[in-house]
Amino acid sequence: MPSVNAAIHRRRRGCARDDRRAILGGLRFRACRVSIFSPASERYAARVQFVVDLAAHLHRYGTTAQRLEAAVVAVAQRLRLDCEPWSNPTGMILSFSDPTRPPGETDTTRVVRLAPGQNDLYKLCEADRIAEEVMDGRLDIAGGQAALEKLHRQPSARWRAMQVFAFGLAAAAVGGLLQLPWLDIATAGLAGLCIGLLEQWSESRPRMREASDAVAAMLASGIVILVAAFVGPLNLNTTIIAALIVLLPGLALTNAINELASQHLVSGTARFAGALMTVMKLTVGSVIALTVAQLLGIEPQVRSLRPQPVWVEAGALVLAAYAFALLFRAHRRDYWLVMLAAASGYLISRFAGDYWGSPVGIFLAALTLTAAGNAYARWGQRPGALIRVPGIIMLVPGSASLRGVLTLIQQQDFAVGQAAMMAVINILLALIAGLLIGNLLVPARRNL
């Protein structure tokens, strides 16, 4: 019996030890679960989310891949994060880790799908300001995210009306810069207004967006053809190009080549393909309008005449600069800066081109405006895009590319098309050389 009682007693003690182990194991398990959602972990997640939100905003506002990635890395480092970004025109992949914790413990990857960005200088400046305040500690992470969310507000009816007006004003002003007759300028302005209305209408219709470029080209070409047939003769192709000036992908082509030169090969190739597709859609729309007019027996009167004096060109330059300040959505306090940059780029390329040839003029204009934009960013602690983007907008080869493809289709002559394409290549080479050397002369401040 004593042996039996001793065995029972030992068994009870063993069960008690097992129960204690189970309880302690459960406590350790619950402690691990609590540590996953500890305040330090939440701070890490908040920092990651802020960088993701900031990168998405920069992408939406037209920042190129090399500048976006460099800016995101700089912000992440200031927030004590390791970040490896990868950007392309339709999305981003962002990989994060906490350098203060063991490798692999905090690895986080975000895949963000986005539409191609559009230049919005005001919101770009606001996003840059918010990032600066968060990095300097003047604004906490939650406040920074709330400030970024406020940038998503819906545009007002007045803002939409001003955008439509800017489409028409830009088209008419470019007609003046090309020294077209008054009828051509008025026709381009009318077609531009109609395109602006179409763009505003198609924003809330996803299916329409895919074909909006082709439909806009059909609409503008149809208006120009009808005026040339029933009102008076026009410089047909030039007036169509002036009407479509806002939709031309010259800036996208320039950014694509710039990204390729910066070894961002995937983003540059994708952006280049997108720009070429935009040119194709605009060409298709214009050719459809010309073909329908021919089938209906409508014969537009075509002439080649550039009669305007210098003062018309000077006035058109001011109006074009103002139109691009509206189209780039700059804040009203920055209108003068955007207009000065746009006018300076045009004037430098014009006068230097008269002396040393067009490629040299474009190169000098791109170099000067890039260096000036980077210097302004360092001095004013604001994005250099306020000067750089409007400064090169009148230099980009969008009109030359569309003219080349239109001429090729109309005349069915590869020699004519090759000459136009060589002009586009020369413009792109001069622009990229100016941008690269300008960045070497005055490095960018945090790449924006």
C-alpha positions as CSV (number, residue, x, y, z in Angstrom):
1,M,0.0,0.0,0.0
2,P,2.7,2.5,0.8
3,S,4.2,2.0,-2.6
4,V,0.8,2.4,-4.2
5,N,0.2,5.7,-2.3
6,A,3.7,7.0,-3.3
7,A,3.0,6.3,-6.9
8,I,-0.3,8.1,-6.8
9,H,1.3,11.1,-5.1
10,R,4.1,11.2,-7.7
11,R,1.6,11.1,-10.5
12,R,-0.4,14.0,-9.0
13,R,2.8,16.1,-8.7
14,G,3.6,15.3,-12.3
15,C,0.2,16.4,-13.4
16,A,0.5,19.6,-11.4
17,R,3.9,20.4,-13.1
18,D,2.3,19.7,-16.6
19,D,-0.6,22.1,-15.7
20,R,1.9,24.8,-14.6
21,R,3.8,24.3,-17.9
22,A,0.6,24.6,-19.9
23,I,-0.4,27.7,-18.1
24,L,3.0,29.3,-18.5
25,G,3.1,28.3,-22.2
26,G,-0.3,29.9,-22.7
27,L,0.9,33.1,-21.0
28,R,4.0,33.2,-23.2
29,F,1.8,32.7,-26.3
30,R,-0.5,35.5,-25.2
31,A,2.6,37.7,-24.5
32,C,3.8,37.0,-28.0
33,R,0.5,38.0,-29.4
34,V,0.5,41.2,-27.4
35,S,4.0,42.0,-28.6
36,I,3.0,41.8,-32.3
37,F,0.5,44.6,-31.7
38,S,2.6,46.6,-29.3
39,P,2.8,50.4,-29.6
40,A,6.3,50.2,-31.2
41,S,4.9,47.8,-33.9
42,E,2.0,50.2,-34.5
43,R,4.5,53.1,-35.0
44,Y,6.4,51.1,-37.5
45,A,3.2,50.3,-39.4
46,A,2.2,54.0,-39.4
47,R,5.5,55.0,-40.8
48,V,5.3,52.5,-43.5
49,Q,1.7,53.6,-44.4
50,F,2.8,57.3,-44.5
51,V,5.6,56.5,-47.0
52,V,3.3,54.5,-49.1
53,D,0.7,57.3,-49.2
54,L,3.3,59.9,-50.0
55,A,4.7,57.8,-52.8
56,A,1.2,57.3,-54.3
57,H,0.6,61.1,-54.2
58,L,3.9,61.8,-55.9
59,H,3.1,59.3,-58.6
60,R,-0.3,60.8,-59.2
61,Y,1.2,64.3,-59.6
62,G,3.4,63.3,-62.5
63,T,6.8,62.6,-60.8
64,T,9.2,60.6,-62.9
65,A,10.5,57.2,-61.7
66,Q,14.0,58.2,-60.8
67,R,12.9,61.3,-58.8
68,L,10.1,59.5,-57.1
69,E,12.2,56.6,-56.0
70,A,15.0,58.8,-54.7
71,A,12.5,61.0,-52.9
72,V,10.9,58.0,-51.2
73,V,14.2,56.5,-50.1
74,A,15.2,59.9,-48.6
75,V,12.0,60.2,-46.7
76,A,12.1,56.6,-45.5
77,Q,15.6,57.0,-44.1
78,R,14.6,60.1,-42.1
79,L,11.7,58.0,-40.6
80,R,14.2,55.2,-39.7
81,L,13.0,52.8,-42.4
82,D,14.8,50.8,-45.0
83,C,12.9,51.0,-48.3
84,E,13.5,49.6,-51.7
85,P,11.0,51.2,-54.2
86,W,10.3,50.2,-57.7
87,S,8.1,52.6,-59.8
88,N,6.6,52.4,-63.2
89,P,3.9,54.5,-65.0
90,T,1.0,52.4,-63.7
91,G,2.0,51.4,-60.3
92,M,4.7,50.8,-57.6
93,I,6.2,48.1,-55.5
94,L,7.6,49.2,-52.1
95,S,9.6,46.9,-49.8
96,F,10.1,48.0,-46.2
97,S,12.0,46.8,-43.1
98,D,13.0,48.2,-39.7
99,P,16.8,48.5,-39.5
100,T,16.6,48.4,-35.7
101,R,15.2,44.8,-35.6
102,P,16.6,41.5,-36.9
103,P,16.5,40.9,-40.7
104,G,13.3,39.4,-41.9
105,E,11.3,40.1,-38.8
106,T,9.6,43.3,-40.1
107,D,9.8,42.8,-43.9
108,T,6.7,44.4,-45.5
109,T,6.0,44.6,-49.2
110,R,3.2,46.8,-50.7
111,V,2.0,46.6,-54.3
112,V,0.1,49.7,-55.4
113,R,-1.8,49.9,-58.7
114,L,-2.2,53.4,-60.0
115,A,-3.2,55.2,-63.2
116,P,-0.6,57.2,-65.1
117,G,0.1,60.5,-63.2
118,Q,-0.9,64.0,-64.3
119,N,1.1,67.1,-63.5
120,D,-0.4,68.9,-60.6
121,L,2.1,71.5,-59.3
122,Y,0.0,72.7,-56.4
123,K,-0.6,69.2,-54.9
124,L,3.0,68.3,-55.6
125,C,4.1,71.3,-53.5
126,E,1.7,70.4,-50.8
127,A,2.9,66.8,-50.6
128,D,6.5,68.0,-50.5
129,R,5.6,70.4,-47.6
130,I,3.8,67.7,-45.6
131,A,6.8,65.4,-46.0
132,E,9.2,68.1,-44.8
133,E,7.1,68.8,-41.7
134,V,6.9,65.1,-40.8
135,M,10.6,64.5,-41.3
136,D,11.4,67.6,-39.2
137,G,9.1,66.5,-36.4
138,R,6.7,69.5,-36.7
139,L,3.9,67.1,-37.7
140,D,3.3,63.6,-36.5
141,I,2.6,60.6,-38.7
142,A,-1.2,60.7,-38.1
143,G,-1.3,64.4,-38.9
144,G,0.8,63.8,-42.1
145,Q,-1.6,61.1,-43.3
146,A,-4.6,63.3,-42.6
147,A,-3.0,66.2,-44.5
148,L,-2.3,63.9,-47.5
149,E,-5.9,62.7,-47.4
150,K,-7.2,66.3,-47.7
151,L,-5.5,66.6,-51.1
152,H,-8.1,64.2,-52.4
153,R,-10.9,66.8,-52.3
154,Q,-13.2,67.0,-55.3
155,P,-12.6,69.9,-57.7
156,S,-15.1,72.6,-57.8
157,A,-17.3,73.6,-60.8
158,R,-15.3,76.9,-61.1
159,W,-12.0,74.8,-61.3
160,R,-13.5,72.6,-64.0
161,A,-14.6,75.6,-66.0
162,M,-11.1,77.1,-65.7
163,Q,-9.6,73.9,-67.1
164,V,-11.9,74.0,-70.1
165,F,-11.0,77.6,-70.7
166,A,-7.3,76.7,-70.4
167,F,-7.7,74.1,-73.2
168,G,-9.1,76.7,-75.6
169,L,-6.7,79.4,-74.5
170,A,-3.7,77.1,-75.0
171,A,-4.8,76.0,-78.4
172,A,-5.4,79.6,-79.6
173,A,-2.1,80.8,-78.0
174,V,-0.1,78.1,-79.8
175,G,-1.7,79.1,-83.0
176,G,-0.5,82.7,-82.3
177,L,3.0,81.4,-81.6
178,L,3.0,79.6,-84.9
179,Q,2.0,83.0,-86.5
180,L,-1.2,81.5,-88.1
181,P,-3.9,83.7,-89.5
182,W,-6.7,84.9,-87.3
183,L,-9.2,82.4,-88.6
184,D,-6.8,79.6,-87.9
185,I,-6.3,80.9,-84.3
186,A,-10.0,81.2,-83.7
187,T,-10.7,77.7,-85.1
188,A,-7.9,76.2,-82.9
189,G,-9.3,77.9,-79.9
190,L,-12.9,76.7,-80.6
191,A,-11.7,73.1,-81.1
192,G,-9.6,73.4,-77.9
193,L,-12.7,74.4,-75.9
194,C,-14.6,71.4,-77.2
195,I,-11.8,69.1,-76.3
196,G,-11.7,70.5,-72.8
197,L,-15.4,69.9,-72.4
198,L,-15.0,66.3,-73.7
199,E,-12.1,65.7,-71.2
200,Q,-14.2,66.9,-68.3
201,W,-17.2,64.8,-69.5
202,S,-15.1,61.6,-69.9
203,E,-13.5,61.8,-66.5
204,S,-16.5,60.1,-64.8
205,R,-16.8,57.5,-67.6
206,P,-14.1,54.9,-67.5
207,R,-15.0,53.3,-70.8
208,M,-14.8,56.7,-72.5
209,R,-11.3,57.4,-71.1
210,E,-9.7,54.6,-73.2
211,A,-10.8,56.2,-76.5
212,S,-10.9,59.8,-75.3
213,D,-7.7,60.8,-77.3
214,A,-9.0,59.4,-80.5
215,V,-12.5,60.9,-80.0
216,A,-10.9,64.3,-79.2
217,A,-8.8,64.1,-82.4
218,M,-11.9,63.3,-84.4
219,L,-13.8,66.2,-82.8
220,A,-11.0,68.7,-83.3
221,S,-10.3,67.6,-86.9
222,G,-14.0,67.6,-87.8
223,I,-14.3,71.2,-86.6
224,V,-11.2,72.3,-88.5
225,I,-12.4,70.5,-91.7
226,L,-15.8,72.1,-91.5
227,V,-14.4,75.6,-91.0
228,A,-11.9,75.1,-93.9
229,A,-14.7,73.8,-96.1
230,F,-17.5,76.3,-95.4
231,V,-15.9,79.4,-93.9
232,G,-12.4,80.0,-95.3
233,P,-9.1,78.2,-96.1
234,L,-6.9,77.1,-93.2
235,N,-3.4,75.7,-92.6
236,L,-5.1,72.4,-92.0
237,N,-2.6,70.1,-90.3
238,T,-1.1,72.9,-88.3
239,T,-4.4,74.1,-87.0
240,I,-5.3,70.5,-86.0
241,I,-2.0,70.2,-84.1
242,A,-2.6,73.5,-82.4
243,A,-6.1,72.4,-81.3
244,L,-4.6,69.1,-79.9
245,I,-1.6,70.7,-78.2
246,V,-2.7,69.9,-74.7
247,L,-3.1,66.2,-75.5
248,L,0.2,65.8,-77.3
249,P,2.6,63.5,-75.3
250,G,5.7,65.5,-75.8
251,L,6.4,65.8,-72.0
252,A,5.8,62.0,-71.7
253,L,8.2,61.3,-74.5
254,T,10.8,63.5,-72.8
255,N,10.3,61.9,-69.4
256,A,10.5,58.4,-71.0
257,I,13.9,59.1,-72.6
258,N,15.1,60.8,-69.3
259,E,14.2,57.6,-67.4
260,L,15.9,55.4,-69.9
261,A,19.0,57.6,-69.6
262,S,18.8,57.2,-65.8
263,Q,18.8,53.4,-66.2
264,H,15.1,53.1,-65.2
265,L,14.6,50.9,-68.2
266,V,11.2,49.3,-67.4
267,S,9.6,52.6,-66.5
268,G,11.2,54.4,-69.4
269,T,10.1,51.7,-71.9
270,A,6.6,51.6,-70.6
271,R,6.2,55.4,-70.6
272,F,7.7,55.6,-74.1
273,A,5.2,53.0,-75.4
274,G,2.4,54.9,-73.7
275,A,3.4,58.1,-75.4
276,L,3.6,56.4,-78.8
277,M,0.2,54.9,-78.3
278,T,-1.2,58.4,-77.6
279,V,0.3,59.7,-80.8
280,M,-1.3,56.7,-82.6
281,K,-4.7,57.4,-81.1
282,L,-4.5,61.1,-82.0
283,T,-3.5,60.2,-85.6
284,V,-6.3,57.6,-85.9
285,G,-8.9,60.1,-84.8
286,S,-7.6,62.8,-87.2
287,V,-7.4,60.3,-90.2
288,I,-11.0,59.1,-89.5
289,A,-12.3,62.6,-89.6
290,L,-10.4,63.3,-92.8
291,T,-11.7,60.1,-94.4
292,V,-15.3,60.7,-93.4
293,A,-15.1,64.2,-94.8
294,Q,-13.8,62.8,-98.1
295,L,-16.5,60.1,-98.3
296,L,-19.2,62.8,-97.7
297,G,-17.7,65.0,-100.4
298,I,-16.5,67.8,-98.1
299,E,-13.4,69.4,-99.5
300,P,-11.5,71.6,-97.0
301,Q,-9.6,74.6,-98.5
302,V,-6.0,74.3,-97.6
303,R,-3.4,77.1,-97.6
304,S,0.1,77.8,-96.2
305,L,0.2,81.3,-94.7
306,R,1.9,82.7,-91.7
307,P,1.1,86.5,-91.8
308,Q,1.2,87.5,-88.1
309,P,3.6,90.3,-86.9
310,V,5.9,89.9,-83.9
311,W,3.6,91.6,-81.5
312,V,1.0,88.8,-82.0
313,E,3.6,86.2,-81.2
314,A,4.6,88.1,-78.0
315,G,1.0,88.4,-76.8
316,A,0.5,84.7,-77.6
317,L,3.5,83.8,-75.5
318,V,2.0,85.5,-72.5
319,L,-1.4,83.8,-73.0
320,A,0.2,80.4,-73.6
321,A,2.3,80.8,-70.4
322,Y,-0.9,81.6,-68.4
323,A,-2.8,78.7,-70.0
324,F,0.0,76.2,-69.0
325,A,-0.1,77.6,-65.4
326,L,-3.8,76.7,-65.3
327,L,-3.3,73.3,-67.0
328,F,-0.4,72.4,-64.6
329,R,-2.8,73.3,-61.8
330,A,-0.3,75.6,-60.0
331,H,-1.4,77.7,-57.0
332,R,-2.4,81.3,-57.9
333,R,0.6,82.6,-55.9
334,D,2.9,80.6,-58.2
335,Y,1.3,81.7,-61.5
336,W,4.0,84.3,-62.0
337,L,6.8,81.8,-61.5
338,V,5.3,79.2,-63.8
339,M,4.6,81.8,-66.5
340,L,8.1,83.2,-66.2
341,A,9.6,79.7,-66.6
342,A,7.5,78.8,-69.6
343,A,8.2,82.1,-71.3
344,S,12.0,81.9,-70.5
345,G,12.2,78.4,-72.0
346,Y,10.5,79.5,-75.3
347,L,12.6,82.7,-75.6
348,I,15.9,81.0,-74.9
349,S,15.3,78.3,-77.5
350,R,13.9,80.8,-80.0
351,F,16.8,83.3,-79.9
352,A,19.6,80.8,-79.3
353,G,18.1,78.7,-82.1
354,D,18.2,81.7,-84.5
355,Y,21.9,82.0,-83.9
356,W,23.2,78.5,-83.5
357,G,20.4,76.2,-84.8
358,S,17.3,74.8,-83.2
359,P,18.9,71.8,-81.4
360,V,21.4,74.2,-79.7
361,G,18.6,76.5,-78.6
362,I,16.6,73.6,-77.1
363,F,19.7,72.3,-75.3
364,L,20.5,75.7,-73.8
365,A,16.9,76.2,-72.7
366,A,16.6,72.8,-71.1
367,L,20.0,73.2,-69.3
368,T,19.1,76.7,-68.0
369,L,15.6,75.8,-66.8
370,T,16.8,72.5,-65.1
371,A,19.6,74.3,-63.3
372,A,17.3,77.1,-62.3
373,G,14.7,74.7,-61.0
374,N,17.2,72.8,-58.9
375,A,18.6,76.1,-57.6
376,Y,15.1,77.4,-56.7
377,A,14.4,74.1,-54.9
378,R,17.5,74.5,-52.8
379,W,16.9,78.2,-52.1
380,G,13.2,78.1,-51.6
381,Q,12.8,74.6,-50.1
382,R,10.1,73.8,-52.6
383,P,10.0,71.4,-55.6
384,G,12.0,72.5,-58.6
385,A,9.3,71.1,-60.8
386,L,7.6,74.5,-60.5
387,I,10.3,75.9,-62.9
388,R,11.5,72.7,-64.7
389,V,8.2,71.3,-65.9
390,P,6.7,74.5,-67.4
391,G,10.1,75.6,-68.6
392,I,10.4,72.7,-71.0
393,I,6.8,72.3,-72.0
394,M,7.2,74.5,-75.1
395,L,10.3,72.6,-76.1
396,V,9.0,69.0,-76.1
397,P,8.5,67.2,-79.5
398,G,4.8,66.4,-79.2
399,S,3.7,68.5,-82.2
400,A,6.6,67.3,-84.3
401,S,5.8,63.7,-83.7
402,L,2.1,64.1,-84.5
403,R,2.9,66.1,-87.6
404,G,5.3,63.4,-88.8
405,V,2.9,60.6,-88.4
406,L,0.0,62.6,-90.0
407,T,2.2,63.5,-93.0
408,L,3.3,59.9,-93.3
409,I,-0.3,58.6,-93.4
410,Q,-1.6,61.4,-95.7
411,Q,1.2,61.2,-98.2
412,Q,2.1,57.5,-97.9
413,D,5.7,58.5,-98.2
414,F,8.3,57.0,-95.9
415,A,10.9,59.6,-96.8
416,V,8.7,62.4,-95.5
417,G,7.9,60.5,-92.3
418,Q,11.6,59.7,-91.7
419,A,12.5,63.4,-92.0
420,A,9.9,64.2,-89.4
421,M,11.0,61.4,-87.1
422,M,14.6,62.6,-87.3
423,A,13.4,66.1,-86.2
424,V,11.8,64.5,-83.2
425,I,14.9,62.5,-82.3
426,N,17.0,65.7,-82.6
427,I,14.7,67.5,-80.2
428,L,14.7,64.6,-77.7
429,L,18.5,64.4,-77.8
430,A,18.9,68.1,-77.2
431,L,16.4,68.0,-74.3
432,I,17.9,65.1,-72.6
433,A,21.4,66.5,-72.9
434,G,20.2,69.8,-71.3
435,L,18.3,68.0,-68.5
436,L,21.3,65.7,-67.6
437,I,23.9,68.5,-67.6
438,G,21.6,70.9,-65.8
439,N,21.2,68.3,-63.0
440,L,25.0,67.9,-62.9
441,L,25.6,71.7,-62.6
442,V,23.1,72.1,-59.8
443,P,22.0,68.9,-58.0
444,A,18.4,68.5,-57.1
445,R,17.2,68.9,-53.5
446,R,15.7,65.5,-52.5
447,N,15.1,65.0,-56.2
448,L,11.7,66.7,-56.4
